[in-house]
């Protein structure tokens, strides 16, 4: 059984494109939730928020630099090195060079920073970095459904391997620990919260969508050329019976999965910070101090009592213990305040009775 010519020629190339757009939109929603949490903790954690903004601007500058490298054109000047070396666009910002430079600046930050982590995963993952075409798609792999299924299967294979690595990560392994730090940095700074020294331009989901929409309507011919280029890659893949087309979009999907996971982990950390802010005094530091202590103690215990899931159980129990301690401290705070209020009420009542 084979797909219809109309399906193969017109609709099949759209399947991976729509899949990438879906994951990119999910990424936008996760970024917006992170900005909401950053706004909540900003009054007490200004330095942390400024650092996340710095990371976002750094990633954006890297994308700008890539656009400049390819086109010799750019949006503005930027500075590098400790000697304040200046890099300025040499070509006038117009035509295809301006459009490509804008594309790197507005779309690149959603995908480019995650490339570093994907390169690390090449050495850390045992499998998952392959394009899989299900056997039941024989004769249908170049239809809309076939392309979408192959795209989804490749993302599932990567996601399964990636999440298996994360839940079994060995934080005592320098490579694993370094990867986790990079993942947190990516999640914290994938997009800046504002640009300009005085927060002149507020960066949010609407800001990102407006820039991308302006990029599309400013030069719709270039968008059409890009779509036709994608179609040509699909037709070449079809002629040579290779998975080149879906492989390109699967890699973009992998980058989105890495970014979404990084933002999710960053949101968990920001939620913990927001909760501990409600704990008075220095005791709010207990959950943070207890994390490495619990993890090391649990690893020592399972070193003498070996199990098949040492890393997973140690990580899971550490998270649960930190959650329990945070909950206890929050309740202790509430109970203490409640006790203080009860004492004040009793004193007031006793005074009223004494006054007659």
N, C-alpha and C positions, 0 to 999 in steps of 0.2 A: 504494500500500500504506500502511495506517495502523495505528497501534498499537491494542491492545485497550483497552477502557474501564478495566479494572482496572489495567493498566499505567500509563495516563495519570493516573488518579485517585489511586492508592495508591503506586506504586513510583517513578515518574518524578521527583517532587520530592526523593527521597532521594539521587539520584545526586550532585548537586553537594555536598550535605551530607557524604556519605561521602568525597568527594574532598578537601574542606577538612580533615576529621578526619585523613585519612591524612597530608597535608602537615604538619599541626600536630604529629602524633606524631613524624614525622621531625625536625621542629624541636626537639622535646623531647630526642631522642637526640643531636642535634648539641650542644645546650646542655650535656647531661651530659658529653659528651666534652671540652668546653671547661672545665668545672669540674674534671675530672680533671687537665688540663694545668695549670690554675691552682694546684691543690694541689701539683703537682710542683715548680713554680718559686717557691712562696710563701716558703720559707726564705731565698732570696737576693733576692727581688723583692717584698718586702712592700708598698712604696709603690705599685707597679703593680697589685697585687692589690686594695689598698684603693681605688685609683682606679676599677678595673672595678666594684667593689662599689658605689662612689658612683654610677656611671653607672646601674647596675641599680636602685638605690633612687630615683634621679632619674626614670627612666622610669616606675617604679611610682607615684611621687608625681604625675606628670603624669596618669596614668590615674585616680588617685584624685581629682585635681582635676576631671577631666572628669565623673566620676561625681557629684561634689559639685555641679558646675555644672548638671547636668541634674536632679538629685533634691533638692538642698539637704540631702542626707544623706550620711554618710560613715562610714568605719571609725574614724577618730580625728582629732584636730586635726593641722594641719600649719602650718608657718611659711613666709612668703615675704617677699622684699625685704630690703634691707640694714638696715631699721629694725625687723626682727623682727615685721612685721605678721602678726597671727594670723588664720587662717581656720578657723572651727569650724563643724561641721554645725549647722543650725538646726532640722532636723526630727528627731524621734525615730527611731531606727533600727529600723524594723519594716515588715512588709508588703513591697509591691512595691518601695519605695524602697530598703530595705535590700538586697534581692536584686539590684537593678540596680547599686547601689554596689559590692556584693561582686563582681558579674560584671566590672565595669570594673577592679577591683583584681586579681582572680585571672586573668582571661583577657585583659584589655586589653594588658598588657605584651608579649604575643606578637605583636600586630598593630599597635597604635597607634603605637609609635616608627617603624615602617617607613613610615607614611603620609607623613612628611616627605620621605623618599627617593623615594617614588612620585611626589610632587608635583614633585620635581626632575627625575625622568625624563620627565615630560610635556614638558619643554623640551630634554631631551638625546637622547631617542630619536626616530628618524624614523618608526618604525612599531612595531607590537606591542601598542599599547594599544587594541585593538579586539576585539569579540566576534565570533568567526568560526563560522558554521554551515556545515559541509561540504555541498557541493552534492548528494552522494549520499544525504543524509538527508531528501530531499524527502518530506514526509508522515510522517516518523518523528522529527522534532526534539523532540517533546514526549513521547517514550517514555523509559524508563529508560536504554536504550542511547544514544538520541539526545542526552539531556541530558548523559550522561557523556562522550560523544564531543565535544560542543560545549565542555564544560568543559575537557576535555583539550586540544582544539585551540587554545582561547584561551590556555591556559597554555603550550603549546608555542610559539605565536607570540610571546608576551611573553618567555618564557625565551630563545628564539633571538635576539631583538633585544637583550635585556638582556646576554646573555653575549657577543654580538658587540661590543657597546659596551665591555664590560669588557676584552676581549682586545685591543681597538684603542684603549684609552683613551690620551689625550694628557696625560701628567703635567706638561707645560709649559703646559697650558691651565688658567687659574685655576679655571674652573668644573668641569673634570674632576678636578683635584687636590682641590678642596674636597669634591666628591662622594665621592671615595675616602676622605678623612679621616672624613666622616660615616658611611660604610659601615663603616669599621674601628671607630669609636666604637659604632655599633649592635651590631656583632658582639661587642665586648668587654663591653658592659654590658646586653645584652638581658634578663638576669635576674641579680639579686644572688646572691652565694654564701652570704651570711649576713645576718641582720638583728639589730639590737641591738648595743650598744657592746662587749659581751663575747662576741659570737657565740653568744648564748643559743639562737637558733633557726637550725639548719643548714638551708639551702635546697638542696634537690636535686630530682630528678625525682619521687621519692615524695612529697615535700612539696607540689609543684605538683599532682600527681594527687589527693592527699588533699583539698586545698582545693577543687578542682573537683568531686570526688565529693561532698563535703559540701554544696557549693552545689546540686548536683542533688537529693540526697535530702532536703535541708532543706525545700525548697519544690518538690516534683515538679509541682505544679499550674502553677507559672510556666513550667517547662520545657515542659509540654504546651501551654500557651498560646503559647509561642514557636514550637513546631513547627507548630501550627495557623496561626499568623501567616505562617510561611514557605509553608505549603501555599496559603494564600489569595493570596499574591503570585504563586505559580506559576499558579494558576487565572486570575488577572487577566492574566498574561502570555500564557497560552494563549488566552483570549478575544480579546485584542487582537492576537494573533499577533506578539508582541514578545519580545525576549531579556532582558527586565528581570530575571527571576529568576536565570538562569544568570550574568548580568552581575554581580550582587551577590556571588555566591560566587566568580566568577572574580577579582574584585578582592581578595577575601580570599586566594585562591590566589596572586595576584601578590605580596601582602604576605609570604606565607610563603616564596616563592622568594627575595625580597630578604633576608629574615631568615636563611634557611638559607645563602645565599651569603655574607652578612656574617659569620656564625659560622664558616664554612669558612675564609675569609680570616684571621679572628682566630686560628683554630687553627693555620694555617700560621705566623703570626708567633710564637705561643706555642711552637710546635715549634722554630723557629729559636732563640728565647731559651733553651730547654731544652738545645739542642745546644751553643750557644756557651758556656753555663755550664761545660761540660766542658773548655773551652780555658783554660789558666792565664794569669794576668797581663792586662795591658792589650791584648794582641794579640787578645783576644776581641771588641774593638770593630771590628776590621778588616772583617768582613762588613757591619756596619751603615754604616760610612763609605764602603765601596766601592759600595754600592747607588746613591746619587745620582751618584757620580762616573762609574760605568760607564754609567748611563742618559744622562747629559748628553753624554759622549764619543760614545756610539753615535748619539745624535740629531744630533750635529755631523757625524759620518761620513756618515750617510744624508742630511744636508742637502746635502752636496757630491756624494753618489752617490745620487740619488733612486731610490726603489723604490715599488711600489704598496702595500706593507705596512710602511711605515716604523715606525709606532707599535707594531704587533704584534711585528715582529722585534726592535725595541729592547727592548721589555718582556721578551720571551722570552729573549733573550741575557743581559739583566741578571740574570734569575732563575737561569739556568744558571750564569753566572759566579760568582754569590754562592754557589750550591750547591757548585761546584767548590772555591772558596776555603775554604769551611767544612769540606769533606771533607779538603782538604790540611792545614789547621790541626789538625784532629782527629787525623789520622794522624801529623803531625809531633809532636804531644804524646805519642802512644802510642809512637812510635819513640824519642823522647828518654827517656821513662821506662824503656823496655826497655833502652836503652843504659846508663842509670844502674844498672839491676839487673845487667846483664852485667858492668860494671866492679866492682861490689861483690862479685859472685861470684868474679871473677878475683883481686881483692885477698885475699879470704878463702882461696881455694885457695893463693895464693902464700904466705900467712902460715902455713898448715898445712904446706906443704912445707918452709918455713924452720925451723919448730919440729921438724921431723923426723918 
